[in-house]
């Protein structure tokens, strides 16, 4: 029985240390680590709300812009067949990962698989994701850099440039058969 409790305590300690690492917490006791994690989650929620607001504002601006101006403004969001491409944003999160947002006004069957394959090719570990593929396509993903390399010091993760992530996602979108 004592061994079972010891394993449970050890697992709890490991999980708290993982939570501490993910949230950049410097706290040492349980309650402080949990408070730091709660604050970190609130910060992420605020960033997501801001990005959703930015997307809605951009969408509202796009819909109320004259069509000739709209076409000229979004040339980089139109693929070789003339179809409107999804909007992609990548934001760095406290040196511990990325918040990736992809939005399209139309449903994009199969695009989610293409994007996730691009993440895998980059070695990007998706920690959390929220996707909607019903009337429109929306993906919000939180991901971190890939595995550690043998050449790197212990504790340092391989870093991925946010622009590289964005380009890989845009290539996946261009290669997607929609």
C-alpha positions in Angstrom: 0.0 0.0 0.0 2.8 2.4 0.8 4.4 1.7 -2.6 1.2 2.7 -4.3 1.0 6.0 -2.4 4.7 6.6 -3.2 4.1 6.1 -6.9 1.0 8.4 -6.7 3.1 11.1 -4.9 5.9 10.7 -7.4 3.6 11.0 -10.3 2.0 14.1 -8.8 5.4 15.6 -8.3 6.4 14.9 -11.9 3.2 16.4 -13.2 3.6 19.5 -11.1 7.2 19.9 -12.4 5.9 19.5 -16.0 3.2 22.1 -15.3 5.9 24.4 -13.8 8.1 24.0 -16.9 5.3 24.6 -19.4 4.1 27.8 -17.6 7.5 29.2 -17.0 6.7 29.2 -13.2 9.6 29.7 -10.8 7.4 28.7 -7.8 8.4 25.7 -5.7 5.3 24.8 -3.7 2.2 23.2 -5.2 -0.3 26.0 -4.6 2.0 28.6 -6.2 2.6 26.4 -9.2 -1.1 26.0 -9.7 -1.7 29.8 -9.3 1.0 30.5 -11.9 -0.5 27.9 -14.2 -4.0 29.5 -13.8 -2.5 32.9 -14.6 -0.8 31.5 -17.7 -4.0 30.0 -18.9 -5.8 33.3 -18.4 -3.0 35.0 -20.5 -3.5 32.4 -23.3 -7.3 32.9 -23.2 -6.8 36.7 -23.5 -4.4 36.2 -26.5 -7.0 33.9 -28.1 -9.8 36.4 -27.5 -7.6 39.1 -29.1 -6.8 37.0 -32.1 -10.5 36.1 -32.5 -11.4 39.8 -32.3 -8.6 40.6 -34.9 -10.0 37.9 -37.2 -13.5 39.3 -36.9 -12.3 42.8 -37.4 -10.4 41.8 -40.5 -13.3 39.8 -41.8 -15.7 42.8 -41.2 -13.2 45.1 -42.9 -12.8 42.6 -45.8 -16.6 42.4 -46.3 -17.0 46.2 -46.3 -14.2 47.0 -48.7 -14.9 47.6 -52.4 -14.3 44.5 -54.4 -11.6 46.0 -56.6 -9.7 47.2 -53.5 -10.3 43.8 -51.7 -8.9 41.8 -54.6 -5.7 44.0 -54.8 -5.2 43.9 -51.0 -5.5 40.1 -50.7 -3.4 38.9 -53.7 -1.1 37.0 -51.3 -4.2 35.0 -50.0 -5.3 33.7 -53.4 -3.9 30.5 -54.7 -3.0 29.5 -58.3 -6.6 28.6 -59.1 -7.9 31.9 -57.9 -9.5 30.5 -54.7 -9.3 32.5 -51.4 -6.8 31.0 -49.1 -7.2 30.7 -45.3 -5.6 33.4 -43.1 -2.6 32.1 -41.1 -1.1 33.7 -38.0 1.7 32.4 -35.8 2.5 34.0 -32.4 5.4 33.1 -30.1 4.3 32.2 -26.6 6.7 33.1 -23.8 9.6 31.2 -25.5 7.7 28.0 -24.8 5.9 27.5 -28.0 3.5 29.0 -30.6 -0.1 29.9 -31.0 -1.1 29.1 -34.6 -4.4 30.3 -36.0 -5.9 29.4 -39.4 -9.2 30.7 -40.6 -11.2 30.4 -43.8 -14.7 31.6 -44.5 -15.5 28.3 -46.2 -15.3 24.7 -45.1 -12.0 23.0 -46.2 -12.4 19.2 -46.1 -9.1 17.5 -45.6 -7.2 20.7 -44.8 -6.8 19.8 -41.1 -4.9 16.6 -42.0 -2.6 18.5 -44.3 -1.8 21.1 -41.7 -1.2 18.5 -39.0 1.2 16.7 -41.3 3.1 20.0 -41.9 3.4 20.3 -38.1 4.7 16.8 -37.9 7.2 17.4 -40.7 8.5 20.4 -38.7 8.8 18.4 -35.5 6.2 20.7 -33.9 4.4 19.0 -31.0 0.8 20.1 -30.7 0.0 20.5 -27.0 -3.6 21.7 -27.5 -5.8 22.3 -30.5 -9.3 23.5 -31.2 -10.7 23.0 -34.7 -14.0 23.7 -36.4 -14.7 22.4 -39.9 -18.5 22.9 -40.2 -19.5 26.0 -42.1 -16.0 27.6 -42.0 -12.6 26.3 -41.2 -10.8 27.4 -38.0 -7.9 25.9 -36.3 -6.2 27.2 -33.1 -3.3 25.2 -32.0 -0.7 25.6 -29.3 2.5 23.8 -30.2 6.1 23.6 -28.9 9.5 23.0 -30.6 10.5 19.5 -31.5 12.7 17.0 -29.7 16.0 17.7 -28.2 19.1 17.3 -30.4 22.2 15.5 -29.1 24.3 18.6 -29.9 22.2 20.8 -27.7 22.7 21.3 -24.0 20.3 19.4 -21.7 17.1 21.3 -21.0 17.3 23.5 -24.2 14.8 22.7 -26.9 15.3 23.1 -30.6 13.7 26.4 -31.6 11.6 26.9 -34.7 11.2 30.3 -36.3 7.5 31.3 -36.4 7.9 32.4 -40.0 9.1 28.9 -40.9 5.9 27.5 -39.3 3.7 30.0 -41.2 5.4 29.1 -44.5 5.0 25.4 -43.9 1.3 25.9 -43.1 0.9 28.0 -46.3 2.7 25.3 -48.3 0.4 22.7 -46.8 -2.6 24.9 -47.8 -1.3 25.3 -51.3 -0.7 21.6 -51.7 -4.1 20.7 -50.3 -6.6 19.4 -52.8 -9.8 21.3 -51.8 
